[in-house]
Amino acid sequence: MRDYGIETIRARKQHVAYGMGLGIMLLDDVYPGFPGDVRNASAYPFPIQYEVVEKLDIKKLVFSENRDQYAEPIIKAAKKLERLGVRAIAAECGYFAYFQKTVADAVSIPVFMSSLLQVPFAQQVVGVGNQVGILCAFKKRLTDDHLRNVGIDPDSNIVISGAIDDYESPEFESLWVADRRPEVPVSNYSKAEENMVLICKDFVAKNPKMKALIFECTGFQPFARAVQREIDIPIFSWGTLLDYAYSVVVHREFYGHV
């Protein structure tokens, strides 16, 4: 069906392709993702364009003490996505939060580098007397700089837990932890879902003032619905961030009657 709102078309500065959706920067790692994971494009209802950040893997992004050295390849990937014509840029790991300001300053389209961008919003939703939980992969590697660079006050009403360093997460470790990853990375959905549900139930039980939960990791969100059925609080994930990102750069039409 033709969109009659499109009558005359105009080139955008330096854009070579059109009708694009979100551009997503991927880590230079080989491992699969379930539908819902950001590196699996099949579950998203809008176009996805990927670009690998060359030579930047999970180990370097998360564990390096000198993260600034990776700004150049990240910006290079972002600018390539921008030139292709994507409407907004995102990344596949919550620890890209460290580079939110850097990338937003380097391109002229909206940038959503981490699901943690939703934390300040969630804090407003639940009120100052309650807590927002952040479930990340590695709690010890989520620094105050990561938080501040996406607008989070580290001393505000947040509580953080790590699925891998605070709990046992074998189905995630086999994908993301380099020294525990088999030659052919593999993970079982049912086992991973069961693991996520148990972790989140325990996290909430230990923090009764938690009224919203943020998933830092892109691999957590395939299990968000199963988790929510058990803990019954709002869950913010990469899925909710990307849906929002696309909705603000490609606003939908409204059809109805009066």
Secondary structure, DSSP 8 states (H G I E B T S, - for coil): ---TT--S----TT----S--EEEEE-S------TTSTT-GGG-SS-EEEEE-TT--HHHHHH-S-GGGGHHHHHHHHHHHHHHT-SEEEESSGGGGGGHHHHHHH-SS-EE--GGGGHHHHHHHH-TTSEEEEEES-GGG--HHHHHTTT--TTSSEEEEETTTTS--HHHHHHH-GGG--SS----HHHHHHHHHHHHHHHHHH-TTEEEEEE-STTTGGGHHHHHHHH-S-EE-HHHHHHHHHHHHS--------
